[in-house]
Structures are given as structure tokens and as C-alpha cells.
Amino acid sequence: MKELVEYIAKSLVDSPEAVTVTEVEGDRSIVLELRVSPEDMGKVIGKQGRIAKAIRTVTKAVATREGKKVIVEIIQ
């Protein structure tokens, strides 16, 4: 799951070396903290949050197969 979010984010931004994803796993949920450079924040969020919503939708679909809940947080 972490690798998926990292791959998507690196494909979107201008400076992929600044992308980091931290995974915090609980009992039935996973929190993914996505960090990008401030210049690339708009590219990851997208207009009206559409790209961020799409990233969350894809990760939620993968998590459902594994029987877990996933939360994607975009942090500056």
C-alpha cells in the first residue's frame, strides 16, 4: 500500500526525491502520511481536491481486499 501511494505521488510531482510515505499500522486500520515539497503540494491535491480524492479511492479499494481501513493524510 505504501509503495502504491509513493509511486502515484512520484509520478505527479516535479521533485520526486522529496516524496516520502510513512505507514502507521493499527489493529484494523493503516494511516499513510504522504509528504511532498511545498511547491508540489498543489499537484498532489489537485483542483478542488480531485487528485487527492482519487489517491484515497485507489488505496481504499486495495485496503478493502485486505480487510483493512486506510487513511491517506497529505502533510506539508
Stockholm file with secondary structure:
# STOCKHOLM 1.0

chainA/1-76         MKELVEYIAKSLVDSPEAVTVTEVEGDRSIVLELRVSPEDMGKVIGKQGRIAKAIRTVTKAVATREGKKVIVEIIQ
#=GR chainA/1-76 SS CHHHHHHHHHHHCSCGGGCEEEEEECSSEEEEEEECCGGGHHHHHCGGGHHHHHHHHHHHHHHHHHTCEEEEEEEC
#=GC SS_cons        CHHHHHHHHHHHCSCGGGCEEEEEECSSEEEEEEECCGGGHHHHHCGGGHHHHHHHHHHHHHHHHHTCEEEEEEEC
//
